[in-house]
Amino acid sequence: MYEPAAAYFDQLHASLGVGVPETSGYPALANLLNAVGDSLKPKISAIIHPANSGAGIPDGGIFQSMPYRF
């Protein structure tokens, strides 16, 4: 678990002063959640700014990963 957390803090530090302060850490958070979600069963994925479901645009969501079917 140390590696995803260390990567999160490295990415968060790199995002300081870049972009909009309120959302500049979102990619780092999504990467952390996805790294942890990959180890879960069922796997989960973090989506930043998923589609509006009637209450405005949410900041993010965590969803069960679905296998690709063709």
PQR file with spaces between the fields and no chain letter, atoms N, CA, C, O and H, PARSE charges and radii, in Angstrom:
ATOM       1  N    MET     1       0.827   -1.201    0.000 -0.4000 1.5000
ATOM       2  CA   MET     1       0.000    0.000    0.000 -0.0000 2.0000
ATOM       3  C    MET     1       0.870    1.264    0.000  0.5500 1.7000
ATOM       4  O    MET     1       0.406    2.338   -0.380 -0.5500 1.4000
ATOM       5  N    TYR     2       2.125    1.132    0.425 -0.4000 1.5000
ATOM       6  CA   TYR     2       2.987    2.306    0.487 -0.0000 2.0000
ATOM       7  C    TYR     2       3.209    2.931   -0.877  0.5500 1.7000
ATOM       8  O    TYR     2       3.204    4.157   -0.994 -0.5500 1.4000
ATOM       9  H    TYR     2       2.502    0.259    0.733  0.4000 1.0000
ATOM      10  N    GLU     3       3.402    2.129   -1.907 -0.4000 1.5000
ATOM      11  CA   GLU     3       3.711    2.686   -3.223 -0.0000 2.0000
ATOM      12  C    GLU     3       2.602    3.569   -3.772  0.5500 1.7000
ATOM      13  O    GLU     3       2.897    4.673   -4.228 -0.5500 1.4000
ATOM      14  H    GLU     3       3.406    1.134   -1.812  0.4000 1.0000
ATOM      15  N    PRO     4       1.319    3.139   -3.754 -0.5600 1.5000
ATOM      16  CA   PRO     4       0.267    4.044   -4.239  0.2800 2.0000
ATOM      17  C    PRO     4       0.171    5.328   -3.410  0.5500 1.7000
ATOM      18  O    PRO     4      -0.065    6.405   -3.956 -0.5500 1.4000
ATOM      19  N    ALA     5       0.354    5.212   -2.095 -0.4000 1.5000
ATOM      20  CA   ALA     5       0.287    6.409   -1.252 -0.0000 2.0000
ATOM      21  C    ALA     5       1.449    7.347   -1.550  0.5500 1.7000
ATOM      22  O    ALA     5       1.259    8.560   -1.638 -0.5500 1.4000
ATOM      23  H    ALA     5       0.546    4.337   -1.651  0.4000 1.0000
ATOM      24  N    ALA     6       2.646    6.800   -1.706 -0.4000 1.5000
ATOM      25  CA   ALA     6       3.805    7.626   -2.034 -0.0000 2.0000
ATOM      26  C    ALA     6       3.621    8.298   -3.391  0.5500 1.7000
ATOM      27  O    ALA     6       3.941    9.476   -3.549 -0.5500 1.4000
ATOM      28  H    ALA     6       2.801    5.814   -1.635  0.4000 1.0000
ATOM      29  N    ALA     7       3.113    7.561   -4.360 -0.4000 1.5000
ATOM      30  CA   ALA     7       2.863    8.133   -5.680 -0.0000 2.0000
ATOM      31  C    ALA     7       1.827    9.253   -5.597  0.5500 1.7000
ATOM      32  O    ALA     7       1.958   10.282   -6.259 -0.5500 1.4000
ATOM      33  H    ALA     7       2.854    6.604   -4.232  0.4000 1.0000
ATOM      34  N    TYR     8       0.798    9.040   -4.777 -0.4000 1.5000
ATOM      35  CA   TYR     8      -0.241   10.067   -4.594 -0.0000 2.0000
ATOM      36  C    TYR     8       0.379   11.363   -4.082  0.5500 1.7000
ATOM      37  O    TYR     8       0.133   12.435   -4.636 -0.5500 1.4000
ATOM      38  H    TYR     8       0.692    8.204   -4.239  0.4000 1.0000
ATOM      39  N    PHE     9       1.180   11.262   -3.028 -0.4000 1.5000
ATOM      40  CA   PHE     9       1.778   12.470   -2.462 -0.0000 2.0000
ATOM      41  C    PHE     9       2.762   13.125   -3.424  0.5500 1.7000
ATOM      42  O    PHE     9       2.844   14.352   -3.475 -0.5500 1.4000
ATOM      43  H    PHE     9       1.380   10.392   -2.578  0.4000 1.0000
ATOM      44  N    ASP    10       3.502   12.339   -4.181 -0.4000 1.5000
ATOM      45  CA   ASP    10       4.401   12.902   -5.191 -0.0000 2.0000
ATOM      46  C    ASP    10       3.611   13.660   -6.253  0.5500 1.7000
ATOM      47  O    ASP    10       3.973   14.775   -6.629 -0.5500 1.4000
ATOM      48  H    ASP    10       3.435   11.342   -4.140  0.4000 1.0000
ATOM      49  N    GLN    11       2.527   13.045   -6.733 -0.4000 1.5000
ATOM      50  CA   GLN    11       1.705   13.688   -7.767 -0.0000 2.0000
ATOM      51  C    GLN    11       0.991   14.918   -7.217  0.5500 1.7000
ATOM      52  O    GLN    11       0.863   15.931   -7.905 -0.5500 1.4000
ATOM      53  H    GLN    11       2.233   12.140   -6.427  0.4000 1.0000
ATOM      54  N    LEU    12       0.531   14.820   -5.978 -0.4000 1.5000
ATOM      55  CA   LEU    12      -0.146   15.955   -5.358 -0.0000 2.0000
ATOM      56  C    LEU    12       0.826   17.125   -5.200  0.5500 1.7000
ATOM      57  O    LEU    12       0.464   18.271   -5.469 -0.5500 1.4000
ATOM      58  H    LEU    12       0.635   13.997   -5.419  0.4000 1.0000
ATOM      59  N    HIS    13       2.035   16.848   -4.773 -0.4000 1.5000
ATOM      60  CA   HIS    13       3.045   17.892   -4.630 -0.0000 2.0000
ATOM      61  C    HIS    13       3.367   18.518   -5.982  0.5500 1.7000
ATOM      62  O    HIS    13       3.529   19.734   -6.083 -0.5500 1.4000
ATOM      63  H    HIS    13       2.329   15.917   -4.554  0.4000 1.0000
ATOM      64  N    ALA    14       3.459   17.691   -7.019 -0.4000 1.5000
ATOM      65  CA   ALA    14       3.774   18.198   -8.361 -0.0000 2.0000
ATOM      66  C    ALA    14       2.651   19.083   -8.901  0.5500 1.7000
ATOM      67  O    ALA    14       2.898   19.939   -9.751 -0.5500 1.4000
ATOM      68  H    ALA    14       3.327   16.703   -6.938  0.4000 1.0000
ATOM      69  N    SER    15       1.415   18.889   -8.417 -0.4000 1.5000
ATOM      70  CA   SER    15       0.287   19.657   -8.939 -0.0000 2.0000
ATOM      71  C    SER    15       0.107   20.996   -8.231  0.5500 1.7000
ATOM      72  O    SER    15      -0.717   21.806   -8.654 -0.5500 1.4000
ATOM      73  H    SER    15       1.215   18.194   -7.726  0.4000 1.0000
ATOM      74  N    LEU    16       0.862   21.244   -7.161 -0.4000 1.5000
ATOM      75  CA   LEU    16       0.733   22.508   -6.440 -0.0000 2.0000
ATOM      76  C    LEU    16       1.101   23.678   -7.339  0.5500 1.7000
ATOM      77  O    LEU    16       2.145   23.673   -7.991 -0.5500 1.4000
ATOM      78  H    LEU    16       1.532   20.586   -6.817  0.4000 1.0000
ATOM      79  N    GLY    17       0.237   24.674   -7.365 -0.4000 1.5000
ATOM      80  CA   GLY    17       0.498   25.859   -8.156 -0.0000 2.0000
ATOM      81  C    GLY    17       0.210   25.701   -9.641  0.5500 1.7000
ATOM      82  O    GLY    17       0.446   26.622  -10.423 -0.5500 1.4000
ATOM      83  H    GLY    17      -0.611   24.678   -6.835  0.4000 1.0000
ATOM      84  N    VAL    18      -0.297   24.543  -10.032 -0.4000 1.5000
ATOM      85  CA   VAL    18      -0.603   24.292  -11.437 -0.0000 2.0000
ATOM      86  C    VAL    18      -2.109   24.113  -11.563  0.5500 1.7000
ATOM      87  O    VAL    18      -2.702   23.300  -10.854 -0.5500 1.4000
ATOM      88  H    VAL    18      -0.489   23.795   -9.397  0.4000 1.0000
ATOM      89  N    GLY    19      -2.712   24.850  -12.441 -0.4000 1.5000
ATOM      90  CA   GLY    19      -4.149   24.694  -12.650 -0.0000 2.0000
ATOM      91  C    GLY    19      -4.980   25.334  -11.548  0.5500 1.7000
ATOM      92  O    GLY    19      -4.481   26.115  -10.737 -0.5500 1.4000
ATOM      93  H    GLY    19      -2.230   25.511  -13.017  0.4000 1.0000
ATOM      94  N    VAL    20      -6.248   24.986  -11.540 -0.4000 1.5000
ATOM      95  CA   VAL    20      -7.206   25.522  -10.579 -0.0000 2.0000
ATOM      96  C    VAL    20      -6.963   24.843   -9.227  0.5500 1.7000
ATOM      97  O    VAL    20      -6.979   23.614   -9.153 -0.5500 1.4000
ATOM      98  H    VAL    20      -6.654   24.352  -12.199  0.4000 1.0000
ATOM      99  N    PRO    21      -6.738   25.612   -8.160 -0.5600 1.5000
ATOM     100  CA   PRO    21      -6.406   24.998   -6.871  0.2800 2.0000
ATOM     101  C    PRO    21      -7.428   23.969   -6.378  0.5500 1.7000
ATOM     102  O    PRO    21      -7.048   22.957   -5.790 -0.5500 1.4000
ATOM     103  N    GLU    22      -8.708   24.218   -6.610 -0.4000 1.5000
ATOM     104  CA   GLU    22      -9.739   23.322   -6.094 -0.0000 2.0000
ATOM     105  C    GLU    22      -9.709   21.949   -6.748  0.5500 1.7000
ATOM     106  O    GLU    22     -10.122   20.966   -6.133 -0.5500 1.4000
ATOM     107  H    GLU    22      -9.016   25.041   -7.088  0.4000 1.0000
ATOM     108  N    THR    23      -9.229   21.865   -7.983 -0.4000 1.5000
ATOM     109  CA   THR    23      -9.304   20.590   -8.704 -0.0000 2.0000
ATOM     110  C    THR    23      -7.944   20.057   -9.155  0.5500 1.7000
ATOM     111  O    THR    23      -7.885   19.005   -9.791 -0.5500 1.4000
ATOM     112  H    THR    23      -8.894   22.663   -8.483  0.4000 1.0000
ATOM     113  N    SER    24      -6.862   20.751   -8.845 -0.4000 1.5000
ATOM     114  CA   SER    24      -5.561   20.322   -9.362 -0.0000 2.0000
ATOM     115  C    SER    24      -5.109   18.977   -8.789  0.5500 1.7000
ATOM     116  O    SER    24      -4.275   18.302   -9.392 -0.5500 1.4000
ATOM     117  H    SER    24      -6.911   21.606   -8.328  0.4000 1.0000
ATOM     118  N    GLY    25      -5.643   18.586   -7.644 -0.4000 1.5000
ATOM     119  CA   GLY    25      -5.271   17.305   -7.046 -0.0000 2.0000
ATOM     120  C    GLY    25      -6.136   16.142   -7.484  0.5500 1.7000
ATOM     121  O    GLY    25      -5.878   15.006   -7.087 -0.5500 1.4000
ATOM     122  H    GLY    25      -6.321   19.135   -7.154  0.4000 1.0000
ATOM     123  N    TYR    26      -7.156   16.392   -8.292 -0.4000 1.5000
ATOM     124  CA   TYR    26      -8.071   15.319   -8.708 -0.0000 2.0000
ATOM     125  C    TYR    26      -7.381   14.184   -9.461  0.5500 1.7000
ATOM     126  O    TYR    26      -7.661   13.020   -9.173 -0.5500 1.4000
ATOM     127  H    TYR    26      -7.365   17.315   -8.615  0.4000 1.0000
ATOM     128  N    PRO    27      -6.497   14.468  -10.407 -0.5600 1.5000
ATOM     129  CA   PRO    27      -5.833   13.343  -11.098  0.2800 2.0000
ATOM     130  C    PRO    27      -5.034   12.463  -10.145  0.5500 1.7000
ATOM     131  O    PRO    27      -5.046   11.239  -10.280 -0.5500 1.4000
ATOM     132  N    ALA    28      -4.337   13.070   -9.182 -0.4000 1.5000
ATOM     133  CA   ALA    28      -3.574   12.288   -8.209 -0.0000 2.0000
ATOM     134  C    ALA    28      -4.501   11.424   -7.373  0.5500 1.7000
ATOM     135  O    ALA    28      -4.186   10.267   -7.094 -0.5500 1.4000
ATOM     136  H    ALA    28      -4.327   14.064   -9.073  0.4000 1.0000
ATOM     137  N    LEU    29      -5.646   11.974   -6.969 -0.4000 1.5000
ATOM     138  CA   LEU    29      -6.613   11.215   -6.183 -0.0000 2.0000
ATOM     139  C    LEU    29      -7.191   10.065   -6.998  0.5500 1.7000
ATOM     140  O    LEU    29      -7.336    8.956   -6.486 -0.5500 1.4000
ATOM     141  H    LEU    29      -5.902   12.914   -7.196  0.4000 1.0000
ATOM     142  N    ALA    30      -7.520   10.317   -8.255 -0.4000 1.5000
ATOM     143  CA   ALA    30      -8.053    9.254   -9.117 -0.0000 2.0000
ATOM     144  C    ALA    30      -7.023    8.138   -9.291  0.5500 1.7000
ATOM     145  O    ALA    30      -7.380    6.960   -9.260 -0.5500 1.4000
ATOM     146  H    ALA    30      -7.402   11.219   -8.671  0.4000 1.0000
ATOM     147  N    ASN    31      -5.767    8.492   -9.470 -0.4000 1.5000
ATOM     148  CA   ASN    31      -4.721    7.473   -9.609 -0.0000 2.0000
ATOM     149  C    ASN    31      -4.591    6.640   -8.339  0.5500 1.7000
ATOM     150  O    ASN    31      -4.423    5.423   -8.413 -0.5500 1.4000
ATOM     151  H    ASN    31      -5.477    9.449   -9.494  0.4000 1.0000
ATOM     152  N    LEU    32      -4.668    7.283   -7.175 -0.4000 1.5000
ATOM     153  CA   LEU    32      -4.594    6.560   -5.907 -0.0000 2.0000
ATOM     154  C    LEU    32      -5.774    5.607   -5.766  0.5500 1.7000
ATOM     155  O    LEU    32      -5.593    4.435   -5.437 -0.5500 1.4000
ATOM     156  H    LEU    32      -4.805    8.271   -7.115  0.4000 1.0000
ATOM     157  N    LEU    33      -6.981    6.107   -6.012 -0.4000 1.5000
ATOM     158  CA   LEU    33      -8.176    5.270   -5.882 -0.0000 2.0000
ATOM     159  C    LEU    33      -8.153    4.113   -6.876  0.5500 1.7000
ATOM     160  O    LEU    33      -8.566    3.002   -6.544 -0.5500 1.4000
ATOM     161  H    LEU    33      -7.129    7.060   -6.280  0.4000 1.0000
ATOM     162  N    ASN    34      -7.676    4.364   -8.080 -0.4000 1.5000
ATOM     163  CA   ASN    34      -7.595    3.291   -9.077 -0.0000 2.0000
ATOM     164  C    ASN    34      -6.549    2.251   -8.700  0.5500 1.7000
ATOM     165  O    ASN    34      -6.751    1.060   -8.937 -0.5500 1.4000
ATOM     166  H    ASN    34      -7.340    5.267   -8.349  0.4000 1.0000
ATOM     167  N    ALA    35      -5.434    2.682   -8.118 -0.4000 1.5000
ATOM     168  CA   ALA    35      -4.405    1.730   -7.687 -0.0000 2.0000
ATOM     169  C    ALA    35      -4.935    0.832   -6.578  0.5500 1.7000
ATOM     170  O    ALA    35      -4.693   -0.375   -6.582 -0.5500 1.4000
ATOM     171  H    ALA    35      -5.269    3.650   -7.925  0.4000 1.0000
ATOM     172  N    VAL    36      -5.652    1.416   -5.638 -0.4000 1.5000
ATOM     173  CA   VAL    36      -6.246    0.618   -4.565 -0.0000 2.0000
ATOM     174  C    VAL    36      -7.378   -0.240   -5.126  0.5500 1.7000
ATOM     175  O    VAL    36      -7.512   -1.408   -4.764 -0.5500 1.4000
ATOM     176  H    VAL    36      -5.848    2.396   -5.635  0.4000 1.0000
ATOM     177  N    GLY    37      -8.186    0.333   -6.003 -0.4000 1.5000
ATOM     178  CA   GLY    37      -9.319   -0.389   -6.587 -0.0000 2.0000
ATOM     179  C    GLY    37      -8.908   -1.596   -7.399  0.5500 1.7000
ATOM     180  O    GLY    37      -9.664   -2.563   -7.495 -0.5500 1.4000
ATOM     181  H    GLY    37      -8.077    1.283   -6.297  0.4000 1.0000
ATOM     182  N    ASP    38      -7.719   -1.559   -7.985 -0.4000 1.5000
ATOM     183  CA   ASP    38      -7.220   -2.707   -8.750 -0.0000 2.0000
ATOM     184  C    ASP    38      -6.973   -3.920   -7.864  0.5500 1.7000
ATOM     185  O    ASP    38      -6.991   -5.056   -8.338 -0.5500 1.4000
ATOM     186  H    ASP    38      -7.105   -0.774   -7.907  0.4000 1.0000
ATOM     187  N    SER    39      -6.740   -3.676   -6.566 -0.4000 1.5000
ATOM     188  CA   SER    39      -6.457   -4.786   -5.654 -0.0000 2.0000
ATOM     189  C    SER    39      -7.713   -5.363   -5.018  0.5500 1.7000
ATOM     190  O    SER    39      -7.645   -6.365   -4.307 -0.5500 1.4000
ATOM     191  H    SER    39      -6.725   -2.753   -6.181  0.4000 1.0000
ATOM     192  N    LEU    40      -8.849   -4.743   -5.268 -0.4000 1.5000
ATOM     193  CA   LEU    40     -10.102   -5.201   -4.666 -0.0000 2.0000
ATOM     194  C    LEU    40     -10.820   -6.193   -5.573  0.5500 1.7000
ATOM     195  O    LEU    40     -10.538   -6.291   -6.767 -0.5500 1.4000
ATOM     196  H    LEU    40      -8.905   -3.929   -5.846  0.4000 1.0000
ATOM     197  N    LYS    41     -11.742   -6.915   -4.981 -0.4000 1.5000
ATOM     198  CA   LYS    41     -12.564   -7.829   -5.763 -0.0000 2.0000
ATOM     199  C    LYS    41     -14.004   -7.609   -5.344  0.5500 1.7000
ATOM     200  O    LYS    41     -14.325   -7.915   -4.195 -0.5500 1.4000
ATOM     201  H    LYS    41     -11.971   -6.835   -4.011  0.4000 1.0000
ATOM     202  N    PRO    42     -14.893   -7.106   -6.179 -0.5600 1.5000
ATOM     203  CA   PRO    42     -14.634   -6.711   -7.560  0.2800 2.0000
ATOM     204  C    PRO    42     -13.804   -5.428   -7.625  0.5500 1.7000
ATOM     205  O    PRO    42     -13.794   -4.629   -6.688 -0.5500 1.4000
ATOM     206  N    LYS    43     -13.120   -5.254   -8.734 -0.4000 1.5000
ATOM     207  CA   LYS    43     -12.291   -4.070   -8.939 -0.0000 2.0000
ATOM     208  C    LYS    43     -13.173   -2.831   -9.006  0.5500 1.7000
ATOM     209  O    LYS    43     -14.324   -2.895   -9.439 -0.5500 1.4000
ATOM     210  H    LYS    43     -13.128   -5.904   -9.494  0.4000 1.0000
ATOM     211  N    ILE    44     -12.618   -1.705   -8.574 -0.4000 1.5000
ATOM     212  CA   ILE    44     -13.329   -0.441   -8.689 -0.0000 2.0000
ATOM     213  C    ILE    44     -12.491    0.539   -9.494  0.5500 1.7000
ATOM     214  O    ILE    44     -11.270    0.413   -9.584 -0.5500 1.4000
ATOM     215  H    ILE    44     -11.683   -1.654   -8.222  0.4000 1.0000
ATOM     216  N    SER    45     -13.175    1.519  -10.077 -0.4000 1.5000
ATOM     217  CA   SER    45     -12.512    2.570  -10.847 -0.0000 2.0000
ATOM     218  C    SER    45     -13.051    3.914  -10.384  0.5500 1.7000
ATOM     219  O    SER    45     -14.243    4.064  -10.115 -0.5500 1.4000
ATOM     220  H    SER    45     -14.167    1.621  -10.003  0.4000 1.0000
ATOM     221  N    ALA    46     -12.164    4.876  -10.296 -0.4000 1.5000
ATOM     222  CA   ALA    46     -12.557    6.240   -9.960 -0.0000 2.0000
ATOM     223  C    ALA    46     -12.724    7.029  -11.254  0.5500 1.7000
ATOM     224  O    ALA    46     -11.875    6.978  -12.144 -0.5500 1.4000
ATOM     225  H    ALA    46     -11.196    4.754  -10.515  0.4000 1.0000
ATOM     226  N    ILE    47     -13.814    7.746  -11.339 -0.4000 1.5000
ATOM     227  CA   ILE    47     -14.078    8.602  -12.494 -0.0000 2.0000
ATOM     228  C    ILE    47     -14.218   10.031  -11.980  0.5500 1.7000
ATOM     229  O    ILE    47     -15.047   10.308  -11.113 -0.5500 1.4000
ATOM     230  H    ILE    47     -14.504    7.787  -10.616  0.4000 1.0000
ATOM     231  N    ILE    48     -13.410   10.926  -12.515 -0.4000 1.5000
ATOM     232  CA   ILE    48     -13.507   12.334  -12.142 -0.0000 2.0000
ATOM     233  C    ILE    48     -14.527   12.995  -13.062  0.5500 1.7000
ATOM     234  O    ILE    48     -14.482   12.826  -14.280 -0.5500 1.4000
ATOM     235  H    ILE    48     -12.737   10.701  -13.219  0.4000 1.0000
ATOM     236  N    HIS    49     -15.428   13.734  -12.473 -0.4000 1.5000
ATOM     237  CA   HIS    49     -16.513   14.428  -13.171 -0.0000 2.0000
ATOM     238  C    HIS    49     -17.354   13.474  -14.036  0.5500 1.7000
ATOM     239  O    HIS    49     -17.415   13.639  -15.255 -0.5500 1.4000
ATOM     240  H    HIS    49     -15.464   13.870  -11.483  0.4000 1.0000
ATOM     241  N    PRO    50     -18.004   12.474  -13.409 -0.5600 1.5000
ATOM     242  CA   PRO    50     -18.897   11.618  -14.191  0.2800 2.0000
ATOM     243  C    PRO    50     -20.103   12.421  -14.671  0.5500 1.7000
ATOM     244  O    PRO    50     -20.285   13.575  -14.283 -0.5500 1.4000
ATOM     245  N    ALA    51     -20.903   11.817  -15.498 -0.4000 1.5000
ATOM     246  CA   ALA    51     -22.052   12.500  -16.089 -0.0000 2.0000
ATOM     247  C    ALA    51     -23.018   13.006  -15.019  0.5500 1.7000
ATOM     248  O    ALA    51     -23.161   12.405  -13.955 -0.5500 1.4000
ATOM     249  H    ALA    51     -20.755   10.880  -15.813  0.4000 1.0000
ATOM     250  N    ASN    52     -23.660   14.096  -15.320 -0.4000 1.5000
ATOM     251  CA   ASN    52     -24.675   14.680  -14.462 -0.0000 2.0000
ATOM     252  C    ASN    52     -25.840   13.711  -14.323  0.5500 1.7000
ATOM     253  O    ASN    52     -26.389   13.249  -15.324 -0.5500 1.4000
ATOM     254  H    ASN    52     -23.544   14.584  -16.185  0.4000 1.0000
ATOM     255  N    SER    53     -26.219   13.405  -13.090 -0.4000 1.5000
ATOM     256  CA   SER    53     -27.358   12.504  -12.874 -0.0000 2.0000
ATOM     257  C    SER    53     -28.548   13.240  -12.287  0.5500 1.7000
ATOM     258  O    SER    53     -29.433   12.624  -11.693 -0.5500 1.4000
ATOM     259  H    SER    53     -25.773   13.781  -12.278  0.4000 1.0000
ATOM     260  N    GLY    54     -28.573   14.561  -12.451 -0.4000 1.5000
ATOM     261  CA   GLY    54     -29.717   15.338  -12.020 -0.0000 2.0000
ATOM     262  C    GLY    54     -29.422   16.310  -10.890  0.5500 1.7000
ATOM     263  O    GLY    54     -30.272   17.140  -10.570 -0.5500 1.4000
ATOM     264  H    GLY    54     -27.854   15.062  -12.933  0.4000 1.0000
ATOM     265  N    ALA    55     -28.268   16.237  -10.286 -0.4000 1.5000
ATOM     266  CA   ALA    55     -27.944   17.123   -9.169 -0.0000 2.0000
ATOM     267  C    ALA    55     -26.700   17.959   -9.472  0.5500 1.7000
ATOM     268  O    ALA    55     -25.994   18.376   -8.553 -0.5500 1.4000
ATOM     269  H    ALA    55     -27.578   15.562  -10.546  0.4000 1.0000
ATOM     270  N    GLY    56     -26.434   18.200  -10.727 -0.4000 1.5000
ATOM     271  CA   GLY    56     -25.232   18.934  -11.096 -0.0000 2.0000
ATOM     272  C    GLY    56     -24.105   17.978  -11.430  0.5500 1.7000
ATOM     273  O    GLY    56     -24.282   16.760  -11.409 -0.5500 1.4000
ATOM     274  H    GLY    56     -27.006   17.861  -11.473  0.4000 1.0000
ATOM     275  N    ILE    57     -22.950   18.534  -11.738 -0.4000 1.5000
ATOM     276  CA   ILE    57     -21.810   17.707  -12.103 -0.0000 2.0000
ATOM     277  C    ILE    57     -21.073   17.304  -10.830  0.5500 1.7000
ATOM     278  O    ILE    57     -20.538   18.167  -10.133 -0.5500 1.4000
ATOM     279  H    ILE    57     -22.806   19.523  -11.755  0.4000 1.0000
ATOM     280  N    PRO    58     -21.034   16.010  -10.512 -0.5600 1.5000
ATOM     281  CA   PRO    58     -20.316   15.577   -9.313  0.2800 2.0000
ATOM     282  C    PRO    58     -18.800   15.695   -9.507  0.5500 1.7000
ATOM     283  O    PRO    58     -18.301   15.638  -10.631 -0.5500 1.4000
ATOM     284  N    ASP    59     -18.086   15.860   -8.403 -0.4000 1.5000
ATOM     285  CA   ASP    59     -16.623   15.937   -8.462 -0.0000 2.0000
ATOM     286  C    ASP    59     -16.027   14.618   -8.887  0.5500 1.7000
ATOM     287  O    ASP    59     -15.032   14.596   -9.613 -0.5500 1.4000
ATOM     288  H    ASP    59     -18.492   15.906   -7.490  0.4000 1.0000
ATOM     289  N    GLY    60     -16.607   13.527   -8.455 -0.4000 1.5000
ATOM     290  CA   GLY    60     -16.066   12.223   -8.807 -0.0000 2.0000
ATOM     291  C    GLY    60     -16.968   11.115   -8.316  0.5500 1.7000
ATOM     292  O    GLY    60     -17.925   11.348   -7.578 -0.5500 1.4000
ATOM     293  H    GLY    60     -17.415   13.545   -7.866  0.4000 1.0000
ATOM     294  N    GLY    61     -16.653    9.924   -8.732 -0.4000 1.5000
ATOM     295  CA   GLY    61     -17.418    8.761   -8.308 -0.0000 2.0000
ATOM     296  C    GLY    61     -16.552    7.521   -8.351  0.5500 1.7000
ATOM     297  O    GLY    61     -15.543    7.471   -9.055 -0.5500 1.4000
ATOM     298  H    GLY    61     -15.876    9.734   -9.332  0.4000 1.0000
ATOM     299  N    ILE    62     -16.961    6.520   -7.588 -0.4000 1.5000
ATOM     300  CA   ILE    62     -16.271    5.237   -7.565 -0.0000 2.0000
ATOM     301  C    ILE    62     -17.252    4.199   -8.070  0.5500 1.7000
ATOM     302  O    ILE    62     -18.360    4.074   -7.548 -0.5500 1.4000
ATOM     303  H    ILE    62     -17.780    6.560   -7.016  0.4000 1.0000
ATOM     304  N    PHE    63     -16.845    3.457   -9.084 -0.4000 1.5000
ATOM     305  CA   PHE    63     -17.734    2.516   -9.744 -0.0000 2.0000
ATOM     306  C    PHE    63     -17.073    1.153   -9.857  0.5500 1.7000
ATOM     307  O    PHE    63     -15.851    1.042   -9.948 -0.5500 1.4000
ATOM     308  H    PHE    63     -15.945    3.559   -9.507  0.4000 1.0000
ATOM     309  N    GLN    64     -17.903    0.123   -9.848 -0.4000 1.5000
ATOM     310  CA   GLN    64     -17.387   -1.226  -10.073 -0.0000 2.0000
ATOM     311  C    GLN    64     -16.941   -1.328  -11.517  0.5500 1.7000
ATOM     312  O    GLN    64     -17.672   -0.962  -12.437 -0.5500 1.4000
ATOM     313  H    GLN    64     -18.896    0.214   -9.774  0.4000 1.0000
ATOM     314  N    SER    65     -15.723   -1.835  -11.702 -0.4000 1.5000
ATOM     315  CA   SER    65     -15.200   -2.004  -13.059 -0.0000 2.0000
ATOM     316  C    SER    65     -15.929   -3.144  -13.726  0.5500 1.7000
ATOM     317  O    SER    65     -16.128   -4.204  -13.132 -0.5500 1.4000
ATOM     318  H    SER    65     -15.129   -2.132  -10.954  0.4000 1.0000
ATOM     319  N    MET    66     -16.316   -2.927  -14.937 -0.4000 1.5000
ATOM     320  CA   MET    66     -17.027   -3.937  -15.698 -0.0000 2.0000
ATOM     321  C    MET    66     -16.096   -4.486  -16.772  0.5500 1.7000
ATOM     322  O    MET    66     -15.366   -3.725  -17.408 -0.5500 1.4000
ATOM     323  H    MET    66     -16.154   -2.066  -15.420  0.4000 1.0000
ATOM     324  N    PRO    67     -16.115   -5.787  -16.978 -0.5600 1.5000
ATOM     325  CA   PRO    67     -15.255   -6.362  -18.034  0.2800 2.0000
ATOM     326  C    PRO    67     -15.755   -5.901  -19.407  0.5500 1.7000
ATOM     327  O    PRO    67     -16.950   -5.700  -19.619 -0.5500 1.4000
ATOM     328  N    TYR    68     -14.811   -5.743  -20.321 -0.4000 1.5000
ATOM     329  CA   TYR    68     -15.177   -5.381  -21.692 -0.0000 2.0000
ATOM     330  C    TYR    68     -15.800   -6.595  -22.367  0.5500 1.7000
ATOM     331  O    TYR    68     -15.312   -7.717  -22.237 -0.5500 1.4000
ATOM     332  H    TYR    68     -13.840   -5.907  -20.148  0.4000 1.0000
ATOM     333  N    ARG    69     -16.865   -6.354  -23.076 -0.4000 1.5000
ATOM     334  CA   ARG    69     -17.496   -7.423  -23.846 -0.0000 2.0000
ATOM     335  C    ARG    69     -17.712   -6.931  -25.262  0.5500 1.7000
ATOM     336  O    ARG    69     -18.298   -5.872  -25.486 -0.5500 1.4000
ATOM     337  H    ARG    69     -17.262   -5.443  -23.182  0.4000 1.0000
ATOM     338  N    PHE    70     -17.240   -7.701  -26.198 -0.4000 1.5000
ATOM     339  CA   PHE    70     -17.374   -7.314  -27.609 -0.0000 2.0000
ATOM     340  C    PHE    70     -18.261   -8.290  -28.305  0.5500 1.7000
ATOM     341  O    PHE    70     -18.509   -8.152  -29.503 -0.5500 1.4000
ATOM     342  H    PHE    70     -16.765   -8.562  -26.017  0.4000 1.0000
